[in-house]
Amino acid sequence: MRSETPSAPAPAPADDSAAGDGLIRAGVIVFIVGAVATLVTVAPLLLGTDPFPAIAYLVSMLMGVGFLVAAAGVLRSVAVQRRRARAVQTAAAQPR
């Protein structure tokens, strides 16, 4: 005898649903590190003190790198979602 409550749908594979999430998280962290470094390197210019060494300015470049990594994660996530939607459409279009 069947129960009257429908069974739960099968969850999507974990690797597909979180395809770009790791890249996005890493990009956000790198972006924040770069943003803090940018604030630190700009502060001496505003306060009239001696500027930091060149390495501090190089670390502030991480802001752009973090943005690019996060954007790559978003694009990867979009690509996986489009592939999944296309697979669902082709499966629904096939005659049974």
N, C-alpha and C positions, 0 to 999 in steps of 0.2 A: 504494500500500500504506500502510495506517495504522500509525502507531507504537503500541506497546502501552502506552505511558505516557499517561494522560489529560492533556489540556491543562489548564493552570491556570485556575481560574475568573476571570472578569473582575472586576477590583477595583471597589469602589464609587466613585462620583465623589468627588473630593477635597472639593468644597464641601459635600456631604451628611455625610460622615464627620466633618468638623471644623466643623460648623455653629456650635456654641457654644464651641469651644475658645479662640478669640481673646478672647471676652468673659470667659471664666473666667480666662485668663492676665492680662488687663488688670485684672480685679477683684482678683486675688490681689496684684498689684503695688501697686495703690492701697490695699488693705487693709494691706499691710505698711508703706507710708509712713505711713498713719494710726496704726498701732500704735506705730511708732517715735516719732512726734510725741506720742502719748499718754504714753509712758514719759518723754520729755523734759520734758513739761509737769508731770508728777506728781513728778519728782525734786526740784525746788526745794521743794515742799511737805513732802517727807520729810526734806530736808537742812536746812530752816530758812533757806534763802536767799530772795532776792527772786524773786517769780514772774515768768514770762515775759510778754511783751505779749499782747494779745488775739489777734493773728494766729496765734500758736502753738496756741491753743485751737481756732481755726477749722480749722487744718490737721489737728488730731486728729479732726475730724469726718469726714475721709476714710475712716476705718475703716468706718463704716457705709455710706458710698457704695460702697466696694470690695466689701463683702458683698453689697449689692444688685446690683451689676454681675455679680458671679460667679453669683449666684442666677439672674439673667436668662439667663446663658449655659447654666446647667444646664437650665433650663426649655426653652430653644430646642433644645438637644441632645435632650431627651426628646421634644419635639414632632416633630423630624425622624425619630427612630427609630420613633415610633409610626406616622407616615405611611408609612415604608418597610415596616413590618410589615403594615400594612393593605393596601398595594399587593401584597405577596407573597401575602397570603391571598386577595385577589380574583383574582389571576392563577391561583392554584392551583385556585380553585373554578370557573373558567370551563371549560366542556367544550371538548374539542379536536376 
